[in-house]
Amino acid sequence: MNILVVEDEKNLADAIVEILNSNGYNAEATYDGTSGLEKAQSDAYDAIVLDVMLPGMDGREIVHELRRAGKSTPILMLTALSSTKDKVDALDAGADDYMTKPFESDELLARLRALTRRKGEVVIDEVKFEDITLDLTTHDLSCKDRKVHLSGKEFEVMNMLMTSNTRVVSKQDLLTKVWGADADASENSVEAYISFLRKKLQHVNSKVQITTLRMLGYRLEYFEN
């Protein structure tokens, strides 16, 4: 499940992304209203965590623009403003829920689960792609009756690939979301973990393969034969 976090406090935004990714989501952050609106309009996200006070464009303006454009993506407003009027203004603009800072991670996760249920989606603890299943709780990758456990980084890389379906995931995206923007890691690290995952796919006898697209990145493909 893909989550967009729009929050101008970079440390907080990155902390939210880390919380979400460690709980099986595929989250990314942007730090201003203008880029937040642009990303939110792409239909690539299942939910949005949105701050109210943002540079470039106010969070309530973003909600209004998305709803005016017919976008129904669930939106959780996250802000330091806590008056009743602030809450009413955000909900009237089209937000689905409202949570004030500071917050507990468990509450954030619970509210996101509630939002996706309201949208009619079933909150699950596994991701599937063709003949493979990734358990978001145990980090086991399975194909029919064969199973293998993934390390932390292997799990995060595979989760990104599987939730992206057949879309290409770039090395830079993997570096940023799995290792972190400031981490001391290189493209060689990505290549190494892709190699590990290819071996584990072979180990469970899956017909899914990780395909390299030169200069673009990686995607999953299913080969019948």
SVG drawing of the C-alpha trace seen along z (x, -y; Angstrom):
<svg xmlns="http://www.w3.org/2000/svg" viewBox="-17 -29 46 56">
<polyline fill="none" stroke="black" stroke-width="0.4" points="0.0,0.0 1.5,-3.3 1.4,-6.3 2.4,-9.9 3.6,-12.0 3.5,-15.8 5.2,-17.5 7.7,-20.4 9.4,-19.3 11.9,-17.0 12.9,-15.0 9.3,-14.4 8.4,-13.5 11.3,-11.0 10.3,-9.6 6.7,-9.0 8.0,-7.3 10.2,-5.1 7.3,-4.1 5.1,-3.3 7.8,-1.4 8.6,0.7 4.9,1.7 4.6,2.9 3.6,-0.2 5.5,-1.8 5.8,-5.4 7.6,-8.4 7.8,-12.1 7.8,-15.4 8.4,-18.6 6.3,-21.4 2.8,-22.0 3.5,-22.5 5.3,-19.2 2.8,-17.5 -0.1,-18.5 1.7,-17.4 2.5,-13.9 -1.0,-13.5 -2.6,-14.1 -0.7,-11.1 -3.2,-8.5 -0.1,-6.5 -1.1,-6.6 -3.6,-4.7 -3.6,-7.4 -2.0,-10.7 -0.7,-12.1 -0.9,-15.8 0.3,-18.7 -1.8,-21.9 0.9,-24.5 3.2,-24.0 5.4,-26.2 4.2,-26.8 0.6,-25.8 -1.6,-25.3 -2.6,-21.7 -6.3,-22.7 -5.8,-24.2 -4.3,-20.9 -7.3,-18.9 -9.6,-21.3 -7.8,-21.0 -7.7,-17.2 -11.4,-17.0 -12.3,-19.5 -10.4,-17.3 -12.4,-14.3 -9.6,-12.6 -11.0,-10.4 -7.7,-9.3 -8.1,-9.1 -6.4,-12.1 -5.2,-12.3 -4.5,-15.8 -1.5,-16.1 -0.8,-19.4 0.0,-21.3 -3.3,-23.3 -5.8,-21.8 -8.8,-24.2 -12.2,-23.0 -12.4,-25.6 -9.1,-24.3 -10.5,-20.7 -13.8,-21.8 -12.0,-23.8 -9.8,-20.8 -12.7,-18.3 -14.9,-20.8 -12.1,-21.1 -12.4,-17.4 -10.0,-15.7 -11.1,-12.3 -9.5,-12.5 -7.5,-14.9 -4.7,-14.2 -2.7,-16.7 1.0,-16.7 2.6,-15.2 1.2,-11.8 1.8,-8.2 2.9,-5.9 0.2,-3.3 -2.5,-6.0 -1.2,-7.0 -1.2,-3.4 -4.7,-2.8 -6.1,-5.9 -4.6,-4.9 -6.1,-1.4 -9.5,-3.0 -9.2,-5.3 -8.4,-2.5 -11.2,-0.4 -13.6,-3.4 -12.4,-3.4 -13.6,0.2 -10.1,1.8 -9.3,4.7 -6.3,4.2 -4.1,7.2 -0.8,8.5 0.6,9.8 1.4,8.7 0.9,11.0 2.4,10.9 1.6,13.8 2.8,16.9 4.6,15.3 3.4,14.0 5.3,11.7 4.2,11.9 4.4,8.3 4.6,9.6 7.1,12.5 9.0,11.2 8.7,14.6 8.6,15.0 6.6,18.0 5.6,19.7 3.1,22.5 4.5,24.8 8.1,23.4 9.1,20.5 12.2,18.5 12.8,15.7 14.1,12.3 16.5,10.1 15.3,6.5 16.8,4.9 15.7,7.8 12.2,7.5 12.0,3.7 13.4,4.1 11.0,6.9 8.1,5.1 8.8,2.1 9.0,4.2 5.9,6.2 3.8,3.1 5.0,1.4 3.5,4.4 5.1,4.3 6.1,0.6 9.9,-0.1 11.6,-1.0 14.8,-2.9 18.0,-2.3 17.8,-5.8 14.3,-5.2 15.5,-2.0 18.5,-3.8 16.4,-6.6 13.5,-4.6 15.4,-1.5 18.7,-2.9 17.7,-6.5 18.7,-9.7 21.6,-10.3 22.8,-6.7 26.4,-5.8 25.2,-3.3 25.8,-3.1 24.2,-1.5 26.4,1.6 24.4,2.2 21.1,2.3 22.7,4.6 23.9,6.9 20.4,7.2 18.7,7.7 21.1,10.6 20.2,12.0 16.5,11.8 16.9,13.5 18.5,16.4 15.6,16.6 13.1,16.5 14.8,19.4 14.9,21.2 11.1,21.1 10.7,22.2 8.9,19.0 8.3,18.1 8.7,14.5 12.0,12.8 13.5,9.5 14.3,7.9 16.9,5.2 16.1,2.3 19.3,0.6 19.5,-3.0 16.0,-2.7 15.9,-0.2 14.1,3.0 10.7,4.6 9.0,7.9 8.0,10.1 6.3,13.5 7.4,16.1 5.2,19.1 7.9,21.3"/>
</svg>
